[in-house]
């Protein structure tokens, strides 16, 4: 019995599926979502692909508000560590 060639099987699958994935990526880059931040009301845009990868919390707020929240959390954490000493 001959040994099964996994590399060849993976390559056949990649060649078979690649056009489908390429079309999905093209569509996701073309079709997007115009959103409004729940905190500041600013308008922003995400592609369909990005929306599928993000949680609700991440796409409910604009990138600027998320960055501000992270900075505040880091600052609070550092201050909390100083107070614990």
N, C-alpha and C positions, 0 to 999 in steps of 0.2 A: 504494500500500500504506500502511495506517495504521501509526502508530508504536505499539509494544507498551507498555502502561501497567504498568510494574513495580510501582508503588505499589498499584495496584488488585489485582494478582496477589498481592502480599505480604499485603494486608489480607484477601483471600479465604482464603488459607492460614491466617492467624492465627485467623480466625473458625471455620474448619473444625477446627483442632487445639486450640483453647483449652479446650473442655470436657474433652478427654482429659487434658491437662496439669493442669487444675484438679482432676480426680479423683485423679490421681497425687499431687498435693501434699496433698490432704486425707488420703489413705491414709497417706502418709509421716509426717504429723503425728500420726496416731492410732496407727499401729503403730511401735513403737520397740524399742530393744535396751537391756536392763539389763546392764551390763558391770561387770567387776571389774578395777581397776588392777593391772598386773603388778608394780609397784614397791611401793605402799603397801597394796594390798588394799582400798581404798575402793570402794564401789559408786557408779556414775554411770550416766547415761542419755543415749542419742543416738537421734534419729529415723532412720528408714530413709534419708531424703534426706541427712542429715548423714553417715551411714555411707558412702553412695555417693560423697560428695565428699572424704572423708578417706582418707589412706593408712593402712596397717596400723599403722605406728608411732604415728600420731596417735590412733587409737582403742584402742590397747593400754594407754595410760596416761591417768589422769584429768587434767583440765585443770590442777589444782594442781601435779602432778608435772611436767607439760610446762612450766609457767611457771617452776618452780624450776630446771629444766634450762636453760632459755633464760637466766635470770638468771646461773647459774653460768658458762655459755659466754661471756656478755658480760663478766662479771667477769674470767674467765681471759684473754680477748682483751685487755682493757684492761691487765691486769698484764703480759701478754706484750709489749705495745707499750712499756711502761715499761722492761722489761728489755732490749729491743733498742736503746734509745737510748744 
